[in-house]
Amino acid sequence: MKTTFIGGGVMGEAIIRGILANGSTMPRDIIASDISPERLSSLKQGYGIETSHNNRHAVETSDVVILAVKPQTLKAIAEELRGGLQPHQLVLSIIAGATIATITNSLGHSAVVRAMPNTPAQIGEGMTVWTASSEVSQSQKEAAQSILVALGKEVYVPDEKYIDMATAVSGSGPAYIFLVMEALIDVAVDIGLPREMAEELVLHTVLGAARLAQQTAKCPKELRENVTSPGGTTEKGLLQLEEGDLRVLLAQAVIAAYEKAKELGS
Ligand SMILES: NC(=O)c1ccc[n+]([C@@H]2O[C@H](COP(=O)([O-])OP(=O)(O)OC[C@H]3O[C@@H](n4cnc5c(N)ncnc54)[C@H](OP(=O)(O)O)[C@@H]3O)[C@@H](O)[C@H]2O)c1
């Protein structure tokens, strides 16, 4: 399966790295097209793939065309690609906020997959939610899945409305967790721990909690109750979080991000 990348930046490279590492694609079947000659030379040297600085030329023989450029670049690349895509080709976009209707209309092409990965995708630990236009065939969906799995876990949704919801939860989610980590590290330093040690404790606490939740398959509520002895330290700490309305704050954050995601796509 020949795959072209329009945009070989952080995410484009993460997908290239992933599909080469899992053996689903050979270097000779990948073309990366990017505006930056330095990016192209780094990708060519790093992965032995073909490169191009001409987007239109790069998509000519591809089965799948991956759009991995910033949202503000979509208009420019659509102008270049318009009329240059064949009906049998699949367009897979990871451009945040660009709806299937926007991509279809701007490219004049109807077989489109829209995916929303998150930043851990850069290390193959991402959470990607994706959907497809009705013109995408079953075999094209399988092709899209085999590409997206290279970024970590992937979930197909039958309705595009879930992409905006996922954007607010898993798309923006790593930043919520980073903020919590930042605050925990700062207070750990305030109470007297050396910063380096505070960073290590917080990082491994978050990692361990996530892995425990994953491996025991217990719900977070049960895991929280298991570590909360009556009259103990955890109970004292949790009481402060509940009294400070952490749940309400998180709800407001996710709803605000969801409203913004819908606004970007409208
Ligand atoms: N990073 C994430 O974790 C993440 C998560 C979810 C979704 N996304 C989405 O993924 C997309 C790509 O993000 P990214 O972080 O990979 O961005 P990025 O690192 O900036 O990569 C985009 C690449 O496209 C190049 N480019 C600019 N104009 C071009 C053109 N006309 N033709 C071909 N290439 C062009 C850029 O070159 P220059 O740098 O020289 O402009 C850059 O190398 C974005 O739409 C973003 O919303 C990213």
The ligand as a Tripos MOL2 file, in Angstrom:
@<TRIPOS>MOLECULE
LIG
   48    52     1     0     0
SMALL
NO_CHARGES

@<TRIPOS>ATOM
      1 N1          1.1130   17.1740   17.7570 N.am      1 LIG1
      2 C1          0.1130   16.4420   18.2490 C.2       1 LIG1
      3 O1          0.2400   15.7370   19.2560 O.2       1 LIG1
      4 C2         -1.2300   16.4300   17.5660 C.ar      1 LIG1
      5 C3         -2.3140   15.7970   18.1660 C.ar      1 LIG1
      6 C4         -3.5490   15.7640   17.4990 C.ar      1 LIG1
      7 C5         -3.6670   16.3370   16.2390 C.ar      1 LIG1
      8 N2         -2.5970   16.9690   15.6920 N.ar      1 LIG1
      9 C6         -2.7550   17.5830   14.3820 C.3       1 LIG1
     10 O2         -1.7820   17.0540   13.5120 O.3       1 LIG1
     11 C7         -1.4650   18.0220   12.5310 C.3       1 LIG1
     12 C8          0.0500   18.0830   12.4050 C.3       1 LIG1
     13 O3          0.6040   18.4920   13.6580 O.3       1 LIG1
     14 P1          2.1640   18.4790   13.9290 P.3       1 LIG1
     15 O4          2.3470   18.7030   15.3700 O.co2     1 LIG1
     16 O5          2.7610   17.2830   13.2610 O.co2     1 LIG1
     17 O6          2.5970   19.8090   13.1010 O.3       1 LIG1
     18 P2          4.0560   20.1880   12.5560 P.3       1 LIG1
     19 O7          5.1120   19.5230   13.3740 O.co2     1 LIG1
     20 O8          4.0760   21.6800   12.4070 O.co2     1 LIG1
     21 O9          4.0860   19.4920   11.1110 O.3       1 LIG1
     22 C9          3.4950   20.0570    9.9840 C.3       1 LIG1
     23 C10         4.5200   19.9860    8.8460 C.3       1 LIG1
     24 O10         3.8870   20.4380    7.6530 O.3       1 LIG1
     25 C11         4.8050   21.2980    6.9850 C.3       1 LIG1
     26 N3          4.1100   22.1680    6.0330 N.ar      1 LIG1
     27 C12         3.7220   23.4650    6.1830 C.ar      1 LIG1
     28 N4          3.1250   23.9060    5.0590 N.ar      1 LIG1
     29 C13         3.1360   22.8660    4.1750 C.ar      1 LIG1
     30 C14         2.6690   22.6910    2.8570 C.ar      1 LIG1
     31 N5          2.0580   23.6800    2.1760 N.pl3     1 LIG1
     32 N6          2.8590   21.4970    2.2560 N.ar      1 LIG1
     33 C15         3.4850   20.4760    2.9040 C.ar      1 LIG1
     34 N7          3.9310   20.5720    4.1760 N.ar      1 LIG1
     35 C16         3.7600   21.7660    4.7960 C.ar      1 LIG1
     36 C17         5.4460   22.0540    8.1220 C.3       1 LIG1
     37 O11         6.6200   22.7210    7.6930 O.3       1 LIG1
     38 P3          6.9950   24.1040    8.4580 P.3       1 LIG1
     39 O12         7.2420   23.7040    9.8970 O.co2     1 LIG1
     40 O13         8.2060   24.5800    7.7240 O.co2     1 LIG1
     41 O14         5.7930   25.0260    8.3340 O.co2     1 LIG1
     42 C18         5.7240   20.9110    9.0940 C.3       1 LIG1
     43 O15         6.9260   20.2150    8.7800 O.3       1 LIG1
     44 C19        -2.0800   19.3460   12.9880 C.3       1 LIG1
     45 O16        -3.1960   19.6560   12.1940 O.3       1 LIG1
     46 C20        -2.5100   19.0900   14.3940 C.3       1 LIG1
     47 O17        -3.6990   19.7820   14.6900 O.3       1 LIG1
     48 C21        -1.3870   17.0170   16.3160 C.ar      1 LIG1
@<TRIPOS>BOND
     1     1     2 1
     2     2     3 2
     3     2     4 1
     4     4     5 ar
     5     4    48 ar
     6     5     6 ar
     7     6     7 ar
     8     7     8 ar
     9     8     9 1
    10     8    48 ar
    11     9    10 1
    12     9    46 1
    13    10    11 1
    14    11    12 1
    15    11    44 1
    16    12    13 1
    17    13    14 1
    18    14    15 2
    19    14    16 1
    20    14    17 1
    21    17    18 1
    22    18    19 2
    23    18    20 1
    24    18    21 1
    25    21    22 1
    26    22    23 1
    27    23    24 1
    28    23    42 1
    29    24    25 1
    30    25    26 1
    31    25    36 1
    32    26    27 ar
    33    26    35 ar
    34    27    28 ar
    35    28    29 ar
    36    29    30 ar
    37    29    35 ar
    38    30    31 1
    39    30    32 ar
    40    32    33 ar
    41    33    34 ar
    42    34    35 ar
    43    36    37 1
    44    36    42 1
    45    37    38 1
    46    38    39 2
    47    38    40 1
    48    38    41 1
    49    42    43 1
    50    44    45 1
    51    44    46 1
    52    46    47 1
@<TRIPOS>SUBSTRUCTURE
     1 LIG1         1 GROUP 0 **** ****
